Amino acid sequence: MKNIVLFGPPGAGKGTQSALLVDEFALVHLSTGDIFRRNIREATELGRWAKSFMDQGQLVPDDVTIAMLQDEWSKHPGAAGFIFDGFPRTSAQAAALDEMLQNAGSSVTAMIGLEVDDEELVKRLLERGATSGRADDANEEVIRQRLEVYNRETAPVQSYYEAQGKYRALNGVGSIESITAQLRSLIQSL
């Protein structure tokens, strides 16, 4: 079973790349952002609560994020593996993911970090905001706040997987196709 954590800041291309790779490797794509947006769209209690954090560019608290991801993960008992997109975002979430997978007799195969500089990320997110209707991508101030939160709270998760020898860096700037080809080759080598 391959369990890939696709890692990087907002706008690095995690969702785009995940969508291009899941079928090829028979992996299930679990995106916390998609899970949150679905709950917001359906106006669930969790969705309203998550929205209050997301609208300010802040992370949704660990306990809620972990519970939601575990619930989604449990819906795929026969999966060949997973691409985790947007999870884990904190060391507590990384430890919870390791425990969840260990209890199922598995583990994280690798964390692949898509590395993109902040100015490119702001440009990408503003472009996405203009076409997607996502409020969190339409405001440069909120985007910059999200990147600050990422750098302060999420980027340190990289060290968690580096300590396990599982972190692989990948340049996330270039054409979608060239990044996909690099990811494909890296995943095949795992």
N, C-alpha and C positions, 0 to 999 in steps of 0.2 A: 504494500500500500504506500503510495506516495502522498505525502501531506506537505504542500508547499505554502509557505507564508509569503505572499507577494507584498512587499513593503515599500513604502515611500510616502512622501508628503501628498497632500491633496493636489490633484492635477498631474501627478507623475505618470499616469497612464495605467494604473492597476486594473481598473474596471475594463478598459478597452482591451488590454492584453489578456486578461482572464477570459473574456468572452471568445477570444480567438484561439485559446489553448485548451479549453475544457473538453471539447469533443475529441480532439486529437489524442489526448491522454486519458480519456474516460474519467475525468475528475468532476466533482461537484463544486460549483462556485458558490462560496458563502461570503457575501458582502455585507458587512454591518451597515454600511451606508444605505444599501437597498432595503435591508430589514427595517432600519429606522424610517426611511421614506415611506415604505408601505404602511407602517403603523401610523405615521403622520397623515397620510392620504386617507386611511380608514378611520381617522380621528379616535384611535384607541386612547385609553388613559396613558399608556406608556408613550404613545406617539405625541400626545400633547406635552408630556413632561420632557421627552427627548428634544422636541422642537424648541423649547425654551432655552436649552443649552446650545443647540446647534445654531440658532439664529444669532447668538452672541459669539459664535466661532469657538465655543468651548467644547470639551469632550463630555459625552454623556457618562455619568458615574459608572465605575467598574462593575458593581454588583448587577446593575440592570443590563449592561452590555454583555456580561458573561452569561447571565441567565437566558437572554434572547438568543445568543449564539448557540448555547447548548441545546436549546429547544429546536432550533433549525437543524443543527447537526444530527440530532436524534431521529429526524425524519428520513434519514438516508442510511439505514443499517447495512445495506449491501454494497455501498459505494467502494470503488477501487481506490479512492483517495479524494483529497479535497484541495482546492485553492482557497486559502483564507485571504480575503481582500479587506483591509481596514481593521484587521484583528490579528494579533494583539496590538493594542496601542499603549499599554502600560506594562510594567514588569509584573504587576498582579495578574493582568490578563494573560501574560505569557505563561506564568506558573499555572494558572487555571487551565489553559489549553494543554500544557504538558500533562497535567493530571488527568484531564478528560480523555486524552488519547492513550495515556498509559493504562487507564482503567479498561480501555478497549483493546489492549494488546498492541498498541501502535505508538508512533511518535512523530514529531515534526521531522521531515526529511531534510528540508533546507528553508532558510529565509533568503529570498532573493530581493535585494534592495534596488529599486529603480532610482538612480541618482540624477536629480535635475536641480539647477540653481533657482533661487527664489524669483528672480525677475521673469524667467521663462514660465514658472508656475503661475505667477500673477496674470501674465498674458494669456495663457491657456485657460485659466479659470474664468477670466472675464469673457473670453470668446465662448466658452461653454455656457456661461450665464446668459449670454445674449440669445442663445438658441434653445436652452433647456427649460427656462422658466424657473430654475432653482434660485431661490432668493439668496442662498449662502454663496453663490457664485457671481452675483450681479453687483456686489458692492466691494470695491477695492479695500476699504477699511476692514470689513469683515474678513476678506481673504487674507490680508496681512496679519490679522489677529489669529486666524486659523493656523497660519504658518508659524507664528510665534509659539502658539500652544504646541504645535507639532514638534518644533525644535526643542522646546523645554521639556515636554512630557512624553512624547512618543519616540523621538530619535534615540533616546537612551536604551530602548528595547533592543536595538541593534547589538549592544554590548552583551545582552543576555544570551543571544544566539552565537555571537562571536566566541564567547567563553565555552560554548559547546562545540565549536568548530563547524557550525552550520550556516554561517552567514556568507553569502556570495553577492558581491556588488556588480551592478550592470549599469552602464551609461544609458539613462532614459531619454536622451536627446537624439533625435534622428527621425527617420521615417517610421511610421507604424510597422511597416513590413520588415525593416532591418532590425528593429527591436524585437519583433516577434521571432525572427530567425535566430537571434542571439539567445532568446529565452528558450526556444525549442531545443537548441543544441545543449544548453545548460541543463535543462530538465532531463533530456535523454541521457546525459552523463551521470545523473545521480543514481 
